[in-house]
Amino acid sequence: MEYSARHNVIDYSVELEKSMNIFLSGILQIDFTKTKVGRQPLEYLSFNQKISMIKDLEIIDAEQKAKLILFSEIRNAFAHNADIKRFEDYFLTRQEQDKTLKKFYSSDPKAVISDKIYFLYFNRLYQDVMRTTLQFAVHKSKFEIVDPLKFLDKKN
């Protein structure tokens, strides 16, 4: 199969969303597939709503939050902007996100890098955010029960 940045971003996003469901189910001590808000199971919350819930729980550190936000911004651009087909399309027009990604993964933050290197950095970003959600999902017993509905009313 030919390399496709969009395919990789969306595929990784689906896997991360599954992990976020496990993460939130464990922390909130609810079954995300059965607990409903109105008529919709919580698992149908948008990707951004789940990211917001995780950030609002204040159990991850600032770097983990920054990585989740960066991942979400990249995912949204690839999911909603047909003109973004490669990582270079995204990062060459978004200096702040480029700087953030390089801060986390590059030894030379000012280096001009290729699409394949951006993919490698994105892959590391994905691994980091997956590790964050899975490590907390595994240790769910140390968190208190939180009312998930209070997070749905907040404006993003």
PyMOL commands that set and color helices and strands:
alter all, ss='L'
color gray80, all
select helices_A, chain A and resi 5-28+42-44+47-56+62-80+87-91+95-105+115-138+140-142+149-152
alter helices_A, ss='H'
color red, helices_A
select strands_A, chain A and resi 36-37+40-41
alter strands_A, ss='S'
color yellow, strands_A
deselect
rebuild
show_as cartoon
